[in-house]
Amino acid sequence: MATADIENVTTPADKFKLALAIVLVLAGLGGFYALGSQGVWAQWGVLLVALVAAVVVFFISIHGRQLIAFGRDAWREVNKVVWPTRKESIQMTAYVFAFVVVMALFLWLTDKTLEWVLYDLILGWKK
């Protein structure tokens, strides 16, 4: 089965919208620092207005619409997931804890056995 190449067609208008969104963000940051003597409300107001305008411009571009479509598709997929019940979650957590304890004991016994074989039997370094 051959997969078709997905081609994104961006028009000059979309490129302009993305550039405008970037310019708005930079203008907001510049305005935030330029209005330092005007007070906190002016600084944050300019920054928030510029960021909101940049987000609006981005979302009317093709990339913004693709991002919105991706978010919708992702939300649809999340709604398809069959989530476990509380009882199933608790049971699986208990299984994981039990497995961790069994593995810890196995590794501890293996370590002590190898220590005994190497140090006591082979090398003769009795404690």
C-alpha positions, 0 to 999 in steps of 0.5 A: 500500500503506497502512502501519498505525500501530504503537501501543505500549501501555504499562500503568501497571505498565510505567510504574512499572517504568521509573520504578523503574529510574530511581529505582534508578539515581539511588539507586545514584549517591546511595549511591555519593557518600553512602558516600564515607567507608565506602570504595571497596568499599562505594561501588562495591558499592552502585552496581553492585547498584543498576545491576544491579537497574535493568537487570533491572527495565528488561528485564522491562518492555515496553520492555526486551523490545522492546529484546531483540527488536530486538537479536535481529532485528539479530543475525539480519540481521547473520548474513545478510550475505555478508562479503567474503573477505580477497582481495576486501577487499585488492583493493577497498582497492587499487582505492580507493588507486589511485583516490585517487592518480589523482584527486590527480594529476588535481586537481593537474594541473587546479590547475597548468593553471588557475594557468598560464592565469590568472597567466601568460597572462591576468594576466601575473604571470610568476614 
